[in-house]
Amino acid sequence: MNAKNLAITKFSVAAIILGLMAFWIIKTTKPLNEHAYGIIGAMLLIVGFIIYLGIQALKDAKSGLNPVDELSKTITEKAAAIAFRISIFMWLFGLFALDMFLVDSVNKAKFVIAIGMVSMTLIFLITRWYLSRVGIDENKD
């Protein structure tokens, strides 16, 4: 996949996410609470990351760079490993903190799963962004 198609794909994913969020907000019959606003904010942060990566892919396309090279694959793999390690502890902490929320069991389960999935995505994106800025050390694991 060339850099221009990769950028178009990223912008399409961002548009789909924004469209689904707008549909969810419009079709909601109850007023939004603080949890919903938190999820909306986190999703907007994820869309912001996707748009940022799409702009970077467009810049790479203009300069003629290959979007999938060995370094980017290594950074993505390392970011995934770090994000997985962090998310294990996040889920463990989340299970212990589950009793702090005064919500019925069905909504509590939905809330915890939604926050966990958004958090895992944010952890991966932030880790990948950090590693792409700082670089990786090939000698360390």
Secondary structure, DSSP 8 states (H G I E B T S, - for coil): --HHHHHHHHHHHHHHHHHHHHHHHHH--S---HHHHHHHHHHHHHHHHHHHHHHHHHHHHHHT--SS-HHHHHHHHHHHHHHHHHHHHHHHHHHHHGGGS---HHHHHHHHHHHHHHHHHHHHHHHHHHHHHH---TT--
